[in-house]
């Protein structure tokens, strides 16, 4: 699905107010008529098939607060992340988080 507008943030109250005023651009009748199989198919078309075991990576709760830092990265590494599209900083953070978690697990099991 091609996005034609930038992603914006809104609180639940703001969204409800917009819906109450009839400002929603979502075709809710179409959404309600969508079967789970159709939703899964559309998600796979947009994002690809989920890898096996993805459920074990789900984190419930609020994310930790971000901290602004300045780091120097190899240009080829940064270019690769940027080529993957918007959200490259979030992806870099996810890779670093996975590395930290793997080290933490190793430390827990070390004698």
C-alpha positions as CSV (number, residue, x, y, z in Angstrom):
1,X,0.0,0.0,0.0
2,X,1.5,3.3,-1.1
3,X,1.3,6.1,1.5
4,X,0.5,9.5,0.1
5,X,0.6,11.5,3.3
6,X,3.1,11.7,6.1
7,X,2.4,9.9,9.3
8,X,1.1,12.1,12.1
9,X,0.5,11.5,15.8
10,X,-2.8,12.1,17.6
11,X,-4.1,11.2,21.0
12,X,-7.1,8.8,21.4
13,X,-9.2,11.8,22.4
14,X,-8.1,13.8,19.3
15,X,-8.9,10.8,17.1
16,X,-12.3,10.4,18.7
17,X,-13.1,14.1,18.2
18,X,-12.1,13.8,14.5
19,X,-14.3,10.8,14.1
20,X,-17.2,12.6,15.8
21,X,-16.8,15.5,13.4
22,X,-16.8,13.1,10.4
23,X,-13.1,13.9,9.6
24,X,-12.0,10.3,9.5
25,X,-10.6,9.3,6.1
26,X,-10.9,5.6,7.0
27,X,-13.5,3.6,5.2
28,X,-14.8,1.9,8.4
29,X,-17.4,-0.2,6.5
30,X,-14.7,-1.7,4.4
31,X,-12.6,-2.3,7.5
32,X,-15.4,-4.0,9.3
33,X,-16.1,-6.2,6.3
34,X,-12.5,-7.3,6.1
35,X,-11.9,-10.9,7.1
36,X,-8.9,-11.9,9.2
37,X,-7.5,-13.9,6.1
38,X,-7.8,-10.7,4.0
39,X,-6.1,-8.6,6.7
40,X,-3.3,-11.2,6.9
41,X,-2.9,-11.2,3.1
42,X,-2.8,-7.4,2.9
43,X,-0.2,-7.3,5.7
44,X,2.0,-9.8,4.0
45,X,1.7,-7.8,0.7
46,X,2.8,-4.7,2.6
47,X,5.4,-6.0,5.0
48,X,6.2,-9.6,3.9
49,X,5.6,-12.9,5.7
50,X,6.3,-12.8,9.4
51,X,9.2,-14.9,10.4
52,X,8.6,-18.0,12.5
53,X,8.7,-17.3,16.2
54,X,8.0,-13.6,15.8
55,X,5.7,-13.8,18.8
56,X,8.6,-14.4,21.2
57,X,10.0,-10.9,20.2
58,X,6.8,-9.0,21.3
59,X,7.5,-6.5,24.1
60,X,4.5,-5.4,26.2
61,X,4.6,-2.1,27.8
62,X,5.9,1.4,27.1
63,X,9.2,1.8,25.4
64,X,12.1,3.2,27.4
65,X,12.7,7.0,27.1
66,X,15.0,7.9,24.3
67,X,18.2,9.9,24.9
68,X,19.7,12.2,22.3
69,X,23.3,11.3,21.6
70,X,25.8,11.9,18.8
71,X,27.7,8.9,17.5
72,X,29.9,8.4,14.6
73,X,29.0,5.4,12.4
74,X,30.8,4.0,9.4
75,X,29.3,5.6,6.3
76,X,28.6,2.3,4.6
77,X,26.7,1.0,7.7
78,X,24.7,4.2,7.9
79,X,24.0,4.1,4.2
80,X,22.7,0.6,4.4
81,X,20.2,1.5,7.2
82,X,19.1,4.6,5.3
83,X,18.5,2.6,2.1
84,X,16.0,0.5,4.0
85,X,13.7,3.6,4.1
86,X,12.3,5.9,6.7
87,X,12.9,4.8,10.3
88,X,16.5,4.0,10.0
89,X,17.4,5.4,13.5
90,X,14.7,3.1,15.0
91,X,16.2,0.1,13.1
92,X,19.7,0.9,14.3
93,X,18.3,1.1,17.9
94,X,16.6,-2.3,17.4
95,X,19.8,-3.9,16.2
96,X,21.7,-2.5,19.2
97,X,18.9,-3.6,21.6
98,X,19.0,-7.1,20.2
99,X,22.8,-7.2,20.7
100,X,22.4,-5.9,24.3
101,X,19.7,-8.5,25.0
102,X,21.9,-11.3,23.6
103,X,24.8,-10.2,25.8
104,X,22.6,-10.0,28.9
105,X,21.3,-13.5,28.3
106,X,24.9,-14.7,27.9
107,X,25.8,-13.0,31.2
108,X,22.9,-14.7,33.0
109,X,24.0,-18.2,31.9
110,X,27.7,-17.6,32.4
111,X,29.1,-19.5,35.4
